[in-house]
Amino acid sequence: MGRRAFDREFKVEAVKLVLERGMSAAQAAKDLGIHANVVSRWVREARADKTQACPGRGQMKADDAEMARLKRELAKARAERDILKKAIGYLAKEPT
């Protein structure tokens, strides 16, 4: 059995049960048929930053997406640097 995915609307409604209706995370999780830790994490994320909480299935937070883009860019720059180092080493050798 694979990992279940929840869309943003489902997560937001679960968080509203806890924050606006005063229901405990454990009770909300039981009613929704999911583990209490999942609801607790969603509530924690919502309290930390409501605009980026619960991004939904397959979507990254803006900061995480930027970090991933920068890591890809750095890996590409390092590969280019390594190729150039090898080329310089090859061209710097005197012909025998």
Secondary structure in CASP SS format (residue, H / E / C, confidence):
PFRMAT SS
TARGET T0000
AUTHOR 0000-0000-0000
METHOD secondary structure of the structure
MODEL  1
M C 1.00
G C 1.00
R C 1.00
R C 1.00
A C 1.00
F C 1.00
D C 1.00
R H 1.00
E H 1.00
F H 1.00
K H 1.00
V H 1.00
E H 1.00
A H 1.00
V H 1.00
K H 1.00
L H 1.00
V H 1.00
L H 1.00
E C 1.00
R C 1.00
G C 1.00
M C 1.00
S C 1.00
A H 1.00
A H 1.00
Q H 1.00
A H 1.00
A H 1.00
K H 1.00
D H 1.00
L H 1.00
G C 1.00
I C 1.00
H C 1.00
A H 1.00
N H 1.00
V H 1.00
V H 1.00
S H 1.00
R H 1.00
W H 1.00
V H 1.00
R H 1.00
E H 1.00
A H 1.00
R H 1.00
A H 1.00
D C 1.00
K C 1.00
T C 1.00
Q C 1.00
A C 1.00
C C 1.00
P C 1.00
G C 1.00
R C 1.00
G C 1.00
Q C 1.00
M C 1.00
K C 1.00
A H 1.00
D H 1.00
D H 1.00
A H 1.00
E H 1.00
M H 1.00
A H 1.00
R H 1.00
L H 1.00
K H 1.00
R H 1.00
E H 1.00
L H 1.00
A H 1.00
K H 1.00
A H 1.00
R H 1.00
A H 1.00
E H 1.00
R H 1.00
D H 1.00
I H 1.00
L H 1.00
K H 1.00
K H 1.00
A H 1.00
I H 1.00
G H 1.00
Y H 1.00
L H 1.00
A H 1.00
K C 1.00
E C 1.00
P C 1.00
T C 1.00
END
